[in-house]
Amino acid sequence: MAVEKLPIAKAINEALRSAMETDSKVLVMGEDVGKLGGVFRVTDGLQKDFGEDRVIDSPLAESGIIGTAIGLALRGYRPIAEIQFDGFVFPAYDQIVTQLAKMHARALGKVKLPVVIRIPYGGGIGAVEHHSESPEALFAHVAGLKCVSPSNASDAYWMMRQAIDSDDPVIFFEPKRRYWDKGEVDTAAIPGGLHEARVVQEGSQLTLAAYGPMVKVCVEAAAAAAEEGKSIEVLDLRSMSPIDFDTIQGSVEKTRRLVVVHEAPVFLGTGAEIAARITERCFYHLEAPVLRVGGYHAPYPPARLEEEYLPGLDRVLDAVDRALAY
C-alpha cells in the first residue's frame, strides 16, 4: 500500500499490522481483540495472521491488561493494550498513573516502558452508560504519559506507528464516532512529529483549536462563518500532552483571538491549560479573552440527551461571535 483512501478504523488496523510485521516484539492485547477483531473491528484479521501469542484475547480485567503490558514491556516487548471503551479504563487507572507513568523516572532513565494504550473515546454513537466518556485531561495531567488523538485517517496511521516506536508510554485516544470517516493515507510519506499541531485551514480573524472528534466540527464552523465573511483559522492540536504551544502561539499572534474546543467538560479541561498558557504568552496580542467550548460539568447523560451535552456547530459559532464582538 502506498496511497489509499481508508476509514480511521482501518488506518489504525494497517498501522498495527505494519508494526507487527516490522518488529516481532510488538503485541496486541485486550478484550475481544482477537477472534472478534474488537467491538469496532479495529483489530480485525490480526489474530488470524499473527496468531494467538501476538494478538491476545484477555480476560475482562482492565487492571490485569495494563499490569501484564507493563511486565511485557519490562521484558523487552512493545505491547499495545486496548481498553474496549473509555469508561472502562478506570479500574486500570492505578496501574497507569502509579506504575506505567513513573517507572522510567524512578529508574533514573534505565527502564523504558514502550506501552501504547488504545482508548476509543468520546460520544456521538448513542451508547449506553460508561461507553461514552472523555477522560483525556485525567491522563494528560500525569507526568510521564504522552496523550494523543488523531482526527483523520492519515494521522491515525502515522501517529499509531510513531506511538508504537516511542520508548515512552502513550495513551492513544481514538475518536469512536469518527472511526468510519475516510481519508487518504500515504504510507510512504514522511510524517511530522507525534506531538506537532497542524494548521488545517488558514484564517486571519480567529483561531479555532481542537483535537480528535471536534476538529471536523471546527472545520464546519469555519465554513459556516466564512459565509458571513469571517476568516477563521483551524488548528488540529493532535496531542494533549505535550501540547504544541509554539504552533498555537504563532496562530494566535496572527489572528489575535482563540477559541479552544473539546468534547470533555470545560471545567479543568485541556482548554483551561491552553487558555492560561496562551494568555501568558500572547497577552499583548490578544484582542479578546481566550474562550472555551466543551461538555458540561456533569456526568455524561443517557444516549438520548447526548446531543444536548456535546458541543456542536451552534455552540462553536456562538463562541466565535462572542470573541469577534470584543
N, C-alpha and C positions, 0 to 999 in steps of 0.2 A: 504494500500500500504506500502511495506517495501522497496524492491529494484525493480526498474522498469526502462526500457530504454525509455526516453521521449525526445521530442524536447524542446528547450528552452522555446518556447511559452507555451507549455502545462505544463512545470515545474512551470512557473510563475502562471499559472491558478490554479494549485494544491496548491501552496503556499497561494494564495488569499483565496481559498476555505477553507484550513485548518485554516487560521487565523480567518475567518468569523465564522467557526464552534466553535472555541475556545472562541471567545470574541464577544458578541452581539453589542459592541460599534464600531466594525470595519465596515466601509462603503466603497463602491467603487463608484466613480462618474466621469463623463466625457462625451464627445460627442460620442454617439453611443455605449456606453459600455454595454447597457442593451439588448434590443431586438436583435440588430445586433451582439453583442458579441465582439465589437471592430473591426476596419478595419483589424487587423491582427488576429482576433479571440482569443485574449489572455483572454478575459473575457467571452468567450462563455459558456453559460449554467448557469452562476451565478445568473442572474436576475430571471430565471425560478425557481431556487432552493431557493433563499433567498428573493425574492420579490422586488418590485419597491421602497420600502422605504429604502432598503440597497444597491441596485445597481441602481444608479440614472442616467438616461439619461438627461444630462444637455443641456441648450441652447448653441449655438455656440458663446461662450464668455469666453475666457480663463481667463481674469481677474476676471470675476464673479465666475468661478470654484474655483480659488485659494482663493478668498475672502471668499467664502462660506465655504471652507475647514478650513480656519483659524478660522472662527466663530464656526464651529462644534468642532474643537479641544479645543477651549476655554470653551466649554460646556461639555467636558469630552469624546468626541468621538475620534476615531482614523481613520480619513478619508484617503483614498488612491485616489488621483486625477490623472486621465490620461490626458496628453496632447497628442492629437492624432498623431501629427508629431512634430519633433524637431523644425522646422521653424515656428511653430505656438505658441511657448512659449513666444515670446517677448511681446505681449500685457499684459502678466501676470508678466513680469519681475519686474515691480514696486512693486506689491503685495509681490513677493517672497523676494526681497532684502531689502525693507524698512520696511516690517511688519513681515513676517514669520521668517526671519533670525535674527531679532533684538529684538523681543518682550521678549524673555527669559532673555536677558541681561538687558533690560530696566526695567524689573520687579524684578531685583536682584535675579533671580532664582525662584521666587514664581510662575511664569506662565510657563507651559510646552506646547509645540506645537508639538504633535506627528503626524505630517503630512508626508506622503510619496507622492512624485510627480513622477509618471512614465512617462518617455520620451523615445519613440523609436527614436534612433539617428543613424547618420552615413549614408554612401552611399551604393552603390553596388546593388540597386534594380531597377535602371533605372527610378526613379520617376521624376515628373515634378517639376517646381520651388517651393521653400520653403518646399519641402518634404525630403530633404537630407541636413542636417547640422551637425556640431559637436561643439556645444556651451558649452562644459563642463567646459572650463577654465573660462568662464564668471561667472559661479556659484561657482567654486572652489575658486575663488578669494575672495568671500564674507564670512566673518567670521560669524559663526552661522549656516552654512549649511554643511551637510555631503553629499559628492558626490561619488557614487559608480557605478560600471559597471561589470556585470558578463560576462564571456567568454564561459561558458559551462552550461549544464542543472543542474548539481548538485549545482553549485554556484547560478544559477538563483533561484532555490527553497529556499536554505538556506539563501542567502543574502536578499531575499524578506521577509522571515519570521523575520529575525533579524532587518531589516529596519522598519517593522511594529511594532515590540516590542520596538523600540527606542523611547525615550521621546523627542528626538531632530528631527527637520525636516531633511528628507533625500531626495535628488534628485537621483532617480534611473534610470540611463541611460541604456536602453535596446538596444543591437546591432541588429537593424532590419534585417540586411542581414544574421544574424546567427539564426534567430527565429526557423528555421526548422532543425538546426543541432541537432542530437540526442546524448544523453549521459546517463549514469546510474545515477539515483537519489535514494539515500538511505535516506528515511525519518526517519529512526531510528538512523542515525549516529549523532555523536556529532560534530558539525561544529567548524571550527576555528573562530576567531574574524572577525567581519564585515570588519575591515579595515586592516587585515593582508595580506601582499603579500605572494605569494606561488611560490616555485620553481617547474616549470612544467617539466623541463628537466635539468639534471646536465651537466656541462661542465667545462672546465678549462682555455680556452684561451680568452673568451669574453662573456659578459653578454648582452643579448637582453632583454629589459624591455618593456612591453606593457600592455594594458588593453583592455577589450571589444573585438571588432571585429578584432583587429590586433594581438591578441595572436595566433590565428590559422596561420596567415601569418608568424609569427616569428618561430613557430614550423616547418613549412615547410621550412623556410630559414635555420634553424639549420640542418635539414635533408639534404638539398642540400649542405651545407657547409661540413657536415660530409663525403660526397662522395669525397671531396678534402682533407680529413684528418684534418679538422679543428674541434675543440671541442668547441661547443657553449652552454652556459647556457641560459635557457629561464625563465624569471620571469613573472608571471601574477600579476600585481600590484593590481588589483581588486578595489582599492579605489584611487580617485584623491584628496580627502580631507576628513580626513587627509591622508597623504602619509606615508607608512611604510618605512621610510628611513633606519631603522636598518637592515631590511632584504636586501635592495638594497646594503647597505654598506658591509654587510657580503659577498654578492656575488662578489662585485667589488674587495674587498680585496683579494679574491681568484683568480679571472680571470684577474684583472688589466686593464680591458677595459670595456666600457659601451656604448651601443647604445640604445637610447630611441625611441620608435616607437608609433605614434598615427595618426589617420586619420585627426585630426584637424590641422589647419595651424601651422607650426613650430614657426612663429613669436609670441612671448609672450605666448606660449602654455605651457601645463603641463610639457613637456620635458625640457623647459627652467629652470623651478624651480628645477627639478630633477638634471639637469646638474650643476647648481650653487651649490646646497647643497652637491652633491657628490664630486664636485671639492674641496669644503671646507673640507669635512670630510676625503677624500681619496687622498689628494694631493700627499702624498709621496708613495702611492701605484700605482697610475695611470701611465701607460706607454704610453698612448695616450689621447688626449682630448676627453671629452665626446661628442659624435655625436648624432644628432637628425635627424629622418626621419619622415616626415609628409606631410600634404597638403600644397599647395601653398598659399601665402598671397594674395588671390584673391577671389572674390565672387564665390560661388560654381557653377560649369559650368552646361550647359544643359546635359541631360542624356547621349547623345551620346559621350560626352567628359569626362565623369566621370572616366573612366578607366585611362585616362592620368593624371587626378588630384589626384586620390587616390594612396597612396604608396602601391606598390605591391612587389612581390618577388625580382625583379631585383633591385629596389631601396634599399631594405633592405640589399641584398647581396653586393651591391656596398659600402654601409656604413661599412659593416663588413670587406670587403677587405681594405678599407681606414684605418680603425682603426688598423687592424693587420699589416699594412705596416709600422707603426711607429717603 
